Amino acid sequence: MIDRNFKPRQSKQDYKTHRIPEKQMIFGIRAILEAIEAGKDFDKIFLRRDMSSDLGRQLIAKLNGVPTPIVRVPVEKLNQMTDKNHQGAIAFISPIQFSNIETLIPTLFEEGKTPTIVVLDGVTDVRNIGAIARTCSCTGVDALLIPNRGTASITADAIKTSAGALHTLPVCRTDNLSQTIKYLKDCGLQVIAATEHTSTNYTKADFKQPLALVMGSEDVGISDDILKLATQKVRIPMQGTIESLNVSVAAGVILYEIVRQRGIE
């Protein structure tokens, strides 16, 4: 009897065809150090968990303060990524260049703008990030802010879905989203959280002031520690049996309310 659900085990050669293309990675400690010196932005850096060489410690010291997710993994994980001599370090180059939120906000005020920042908390679908970025670009949002962990990376798929907006819209990353939101509040921005855990209709909020709009994941929403920092919570009224909108659609609804209130034509 033939089991039609049986799938043969992948051979080593088959496995290699599913690896991330090596043109997207830099492997080797010296190569990564040179990329840091050249000002490259990274999507993620994987380091051998038990790295102890002098050169390895030099790389770790150099990475202090670099706003890039660093993942410590066993050497077997690195060996799965490449057969080359990686020396315990593999980095993936970001397809976009990131901006610094602490530099951007003062610049926006100096230019006489009313800053509008969209913050993503736990949005893990790259296509949603791309779609949100596209709407941000169409509605005059000044920047997208994402945490280094818990939110999807900016990938080629995200850029494609954004119709190229991710190449022009400033994108900022942070290791500590709570601290960065506190910084935005200190700068005078309202923090408006889109959540179902409120009775306030989004059309009742005042979007004319500088603001950071926080959007959360579709399954769990905005994390509790971020919700506590919100100066206002708003919801989009729902009818029918579906409990929530796709996050990119919800972001679009609220962003165009911002456009309407500010009288932008």
C-alpha positions in Angstrom: 0.0 0.0 0.0 1.4 3.4 -1.0 1.2 6.2 1.6 0.5 9.3 -0.6 1.3 11.6 2.3 4.8 10.3 2.7 7.5 12.8 1.9 11.1 11.6 1.5 13.7 13.1 3.8 15.6 15.9 2.1 19.1 15.1 1.0 22.0 17.4 2.0 22.0 18.8 -1.5 18.2 19.5 -1.4 18.6 21.2 1.9 21.2 23.6 0.5 18.7 24.8 -2.1 16.4 26.1 0.7 19.1 28.1 2.4 19.1 31.8 2.4 21.3 32.9 -0.6 24.8 33.6 0.5 24.8 36.9 -1.4 22.5 38.2 1.4 25.0 37.4 4.1 28.4 38.3 5.3 30.3 35.5 7.1 33.6 35.8 9.0 34.5 38.1 11.9 36.8 40.4 9.9 34.3 40.8 7.1 31.6 41.8 9.6 34.0 44.2 11.3 34.7 45.8 8.0 31.0 46.1 7.2 30.4 47.8 10.5 33.2 50.3 9.8 31.7 50.9 6.4 28.4 51.9 8.0 26.3 49.0 6.7 22.9 48.3 8.3 22.2 44.8 9.3 19.0 42.8 9.5 20.3 40.3 12.0 23.7 39.0 13.3 24.2 35.4 14.5 27.1 34.7 16.8 28.4 31.4 18.0 27.2 31.0 21.6 30.6 30.0 23.0 32.7 32.5 21.0 35.8 33.2 23.0 38.6 34.2 20.6 40.3 37.6 20.9 38.9 38.6 17.5 35.4 37.4 18.5 35.6 39.5 21.7 36.6 42.5 19.5 33.5 42.0 17.3 31.2 41.7 20.4 32.7 45.0 21.7 32.2 46.6 18.4 28.5 45.6 18.3 27.7 47.4 21.6 25.4 50.2 20.7 24.7 48.9 17.2 20.9 48.8 16.8 20.8 45.3 15.3 19.3 42.0 16.7 22.1 39.8 17.8 21.3 36.1 18.2 23.6 33.7 20.1 23.3 30.2 18.7 25.2 26.9 18.7 27.8 26.4 16.0 25.5 23.8 14.4 23.0 26.5 13.5 25.7 28.5 11.8 26.9 25.4 9.9 23.4 25.0 8.5 23.5 28.5 7.1 26.8 28.1 5.2 29.6 25.6 4.5 32.1 28.4 4.4 34.5 29.4 7.2 32.2 31.6 9.2 34.4 31.8 12.3 31.3 31.8 14.4 29.7 34.9 13.0 27.2 35.4 10.2 25.5 38.7 9.4 22.6 39.5 7.1 22.7 42.9 5.4 19.5 44.9 5.6 17.9 45.8 2.2 17.2 49.3 3.6 19.1 51.9 5.5 17.6 52.7 9.0 17.2 56.1 10.6 17.8 57.2 14.1 14.5 58.3 15.9 16.4 60.5 18.4 17.9 62.5 15.5 14.7 62.5 13.4 12.2 63.9 15.9 14.2 67.2 16.6 14.7 67.6 12.8 11.0 67.3 12.2 10.2 70.0 14.8 12.9 72.3 13.4 11.3 71.9 9.9 8.0 73.1 11.4 6.3 69.8 10.9 3.7 68.1 13.1 5.4 64.7 13.6 3.5 61.6 12.9 5.2 58.3 13.7 3.6 54.8 13.2 4.8 52.3 15.8 4.5 48.5 15.2 4.4 46.2 18.2 4.4 42.5 17.4 3.5 42.7 13.7 5.1 39.5 12.4 3.8 39.4 8.8 6.3 41.1 6.4 3.4 41.8 3.9 1.5 43.7 6.6 4.6 45.8 7.3 5.0 46.5 3.6 1.3 47.4 3.2 1.4 49.7 6.3 4.6 51.4 4.9 2.8 52.0 1.6 -0.1 53.7 3.4 2.3 55.7 5.6 4.0 57.1 2.5 0.6 58.0 0.9 -0.6 59.8 4.1 2.5 61.8 4.9 3.7 59.8 7.9 7.2 60.8 8.9 8.6 57.5 10.1 7.9 53.9 10.9 9.3 52.7 14.3 9.8 48.9 14.9 11.4 47.0 17.8 14.4 44.8 17.1 12.6 41.7 18.5 9.0 40.5 18.2 8.3 42.2 14.9 9.1 41.0 11.4 12.3 42.1 9.7 12.3 44.4 6.7 12.7 41.9 3.8 12.5 42.0 0.0 8.9 40.8 0.3 8.1 43.7 2.6 9.7 46.2 0.2 7.8 44.6 -2.8 4.4 44.9 -0.9 5.2 48.5 0.0 5.6 49.3 -3.7 9.0 50.7 -2.9 7.8 53.0 0.0 10.3 51.3 2.4 13.1 52.8 0.3 11.9 56.3 1.0 10.0 56.2 4.3 12.3 56.6 7.2 12.3 53.4 9.3 13.7 53.4 12.8 14.6 50.5 15.1 14.9 50.2 18.8 16.2 47.7 21.3 13.7 48.9 23.9 10.3 50.0 22.5 9.0 51.2 25.9 12.0 53.5 26.5 11.7 54.9 22.9 8.0 55.6 23.4 8.8 57.4 26.6 11.3 59.5 24.6 8.5 60.3 22.1 6.2 61.4 25.0 9.0 63.6 26.4 9.3 65.2 23.0 5.7 66.2 23.2 4.1 63.5 21.1 0.7 61.9 22.0 0.9 58.1 22.1 -2.4 56.8 20.6 -2.9 53.1 20.8 -5.3 51.3 18.5 -7.0 48.6 20.6 -10.3 46.9 21.1 -9.9 47.4 24.9 -11.5 50.9 24.9 -14.9 52.4 24.2 -13.5 55.5 22.4 -14.2 55.7 18.7 -11.1 56.6 16.7 -13.0 59.5 15.1 -13.3 61.1 18.6 -9.6 61.4 19.1 -7.6 64.6 18.5 -5.1 63.8 15.7 -4.1 67.4 15.1 -1.2 67.3 17.6 2.2 65.5 17.1 1.5 61.8 17.7 2.8 58.3 17.6 0.2 55.8 16.4 0.8 52.3 17.9 -0.6 49.3 16.0 -0.3 45.8 17.4 -0.5 42.2 16.2 -3.9 40.8 15.0 -3.8 37.9 17.5 -2.8 39.5 20.8 -2.8 43.2 20.0 -0.5 45.7 21.7 1.5 44.4 24.6 0.4 45.5 28.1 3.6 47.5 28.9 3.1 49.6 25.7 -0.6 50.1 26.3 0.2 51.5 29.8 2.3 54.2 28.1 -0.5 55.3 25.8 -2.0 58.8 26.4 -5.1 57.7 24.6 -6.7 54.5 23.3 -9.0 54.3 20.3 -11.0 51.6 18.6 -12.5 51.1 15.1 -16.2 50.1 15.5 -16.9 46.6 14.1 -20.1 45.1 12.8 -20.9 41.5 11.9 -19.1 38.4 13.1 -15.5 39.3 12.3 -13.8 40.7 15.5 -11.0 42.7 13.9 -9.6 44.2 10.7 -6.3 43.2 9.2 -3.7 45.4 10.9 -2.7 47.1 7.7 -6.3 47.9 6.9 -6.8 49.2 10.4 -3.7 51.4 10.1 -5.1 52.8 6.9 -8.4 53.7 8.4 -6.9 55.7 11.2 -4.2 57.3 9.1 -6.8 58.7 6.7 -8.7 60.1 9.7 -5.5 61.9 10.6 -5.4 63.3 7.1 -9.1 64.4 7.3 -8.7 66.1 10.7 -5.6 68.0 9.6 -7.3 69.2 6.5 -4.6 67.9 4.1 -5.6 68.0 0.5 
